[in-house]
Amino acid sequence: MSNGYLTTHILDTYNGTPGKGIKGVIYKIKNDNKIKIKDFTLNEDGRSQTPILEKNDFEIGKYEIVFFCGEYFKKFVKLKEPVFLDDVVIRFGINDPNAHYHVPLLVSPWSYSTYRGS
């Protein structure tokens, strides 16, 4: 079992608020196949309440998080279909099973950015 874990945090740059209630799903990528690990919903502060990946699920490899941001922004702004940004997909690698990985997302209906946080 590893000591590492993965967290996330979304800031809604359109409203200037945390991404409260944004839903997501995390997958492990193995031989170009996506293996679903779990669904999650961000709390009042736009953060995962608990790590979205830890213990036996946290291992060296390639992962993908899908954030359902289009669904979230439809609550605040009338967007023409198909929306410019719907599902935001972030694919990344974990190479240290004992580290804390943090994947923050800054997002609006028209743009996003991410980085490896701390």
N, C-alpha and C positions, 0 to 999 in steps of 0.2 A: 504494500500500500504506500502511496506517495504522501508527502506532506504538502504538496502544492495545491493551488486552487485557482479558480477563474471567477472573476466578478465583472460586472458591467454597469454602466451609468449612461443615461441619455439626457442631454440638454436639448430642449425644443427652442431653437433660435428664432423661430417665427413668433412665438408668444413670449419668449424670454423666461421660460419656466422649465422645471424638470419634466421629463417625459413620462408623467404619471399614467400608469395603466397600459403602456405599450406592451404588446405581446411579442414573444419571440420563441424560437426553437433552436436548439443546438444539435449539431450532427458531428459524428466522427467520419472522416473521409478515409476509406480503406479500399485500395485498388480501384479508384474512381467510383466507388459505391458510397452513397450516403447512408449512414446508420444513425437513426434518430436516438438521441440520448434522453432529452426531455424538453417539455414546454415550460415556459415561465412567463410571468407578468411582473412588470416593474412597479415598485411601491410608490408612495406619495412623493418621495424624493427622487424618483426616476432611477432607482437602483434596484438590483436584485436583492431580495430580502436575505437570502442565503447565497453562498457560492453557486453558480450555475454548473460548475464542474468541480469535483473534489474526490478525494480518496481513490477508490478503485477505478473510477471513470477518468481520472486525471492522469494521463500518461503521454509519453512522447508520441507525436503524430500531428496530422493535419486535421483541422476542425473548420466548421462553418457555422456561423450564427446568422439566422434570418430574423430581422426585425420587421414587424408588420406596421410600418410607419404610415402608409397610405390610409389604412383603416383608421388610425389615430387622427390624422390631420383632417379627415372628412368631418370631424366633429366641430372644427373651427373655421374652415374656409371652404367655399364652394369651388370644387376642382372639376375641370372638364375631363371627361373620360376619353381615352385612358389617361390616368394621372401620370405626371412626369416621373415622380418617385413613388413607387408602391412598396414593394418589399426591398429592404436594404440588406444586401448579402455581404458579409465580411468573412473571407476565408483566410485563415492564419495558421501558423505552426507553433507547437509547444515543443521545446527541446530540453527543458529542465523540469523534471517531474517534482522538484521540491521548491519551486519558485511560485510567487504570486503573480499571475497574469491578470491584467485589467484591460478590458476593451471598451473605452469610452466612445460615444457617438454624439456628434453635434449635428443636428438635422433640422431642416425646414422642408416645406413641400417641394422645393426646387434644388436643394443641395445637401450634401453631407460631407463630413470629414471624420476620420478616426486616427488613432495612434495607439502605441502600446503605453498604457498609463501605469501608474504605480499605486 
